[in-house]
Amino acid sequence: MTDYIDTEVNINNQIWRVADKRWKYGREWIYTLSRENIDGTYENLQLNKDALIKIIESGSKVMNYDI
């Protein structure tokens, strides 16, 4: 799988969804992870591709994707 959009990843017992992928700084892919709070607001987390892959490979529970 090369495109992680809409993949759900469990980080610290919270489900984060890969919401966006951007080419940033002209040299690397940046992924925006998003999750909705109880009050309807959203939290965002930005990771580069290497960090996202390391989280997935570290044994984090990944939804909607067979490892």
MARZA-79294 format. One line per 10 residues: their letters; for each residue x, y, z of C-alpha. Coordinates in steps of 0.05 Angstrom, whole numbers, padded with zeros to 5 digits. Example, Ala and Ser with C-alpha at 12.3 -4.5 7.8 and 13.67 -1.06 7.14 Angstrom:
! residues 2
AS) 00246/-00090/00156 ~ 00273/-00021/00143 $
This chain:
! residues 67
MTDYIDTEVN) 00000/00000/00000 ~ 00031/00066/-00021 ~ -00026/00113/-00005 ~ -00046/00116/00068 ~ -00106/00162/00060 ~ -00165/00140/00103 ~ -00122/00090/00141 ~ -00139/00089/00215 ~ -00081/00081/00263 ~ -00085/00070/00338 $
INNQIWRVAD) -00035/00116/00374 ~ -00036/00116/00450 ~ -00104/00082/00450 ~ -00134/00137/00406 ~ -00157/00126/00335 ~ -00125/00174/00285 ~ -00146/00176/00211 ~ -00097/00195/00156 ~ -00135/00254/00127 ~ -00086/00287/00080 $
KRWKYGREWI) -00020/00277/00043 ~ 00022/00336/00019 ~ 00088/00346/-00015 ~ 00122/00394/00033 ~ 00188/00432/00031 ~ 00197/00405/-00040 ~ 00228/00341/-00014 ~ 00182/00297/00029 ~ 00111/00273/00039 ~ 00076/00300/00100 $
YTLSRENIDG) 00014/00263/00126 ~ -00039/00297/00168 ~ -00072/00252/00219 ~ -00138/00276/00247 ~ -00186/00254/00302 ~ -00252/00282/00327 ~ -00261/00301/00400 ~ -00325/00290/00440 ~ -00344/00364/00432 ~ -00340/00360/00355 $
TYENLQLNKD) -00273/00395/00348 ~ -00214/00362/00312 ~ -00142/00350/00332 ~ -00089/00345/00278 ~ -00021/00313/00278 ~ 00029/00320/00221 ~ 00081/00266/00208 ~ 00129/00253/00151 ~ 00124/00187/00114 ~ 00182/00154/00151 $
ALIKIIESGS) 00150/00169/00219 ~ 00082/00143/00197 ~ 00114/00078/00171 ~ 00153/00069/00236 ~ 00089/00077/00277 ~ 00054/00025/00234 ~ 00113/-00023/00237 ~ 00122/-00014/00312 ~ 00062/-00058/00324 ~ 00009/-00003/00330 $
KVMNYDI) -00059/-00031/00315 ~ -00077/-00010/00244 ~ -00149/-00009/00221 ~ -00171/-00021/00149 ~ -00104/-00049/00129 ~ -00075/-00120/00131 ~ -00002/-00121/00151 $
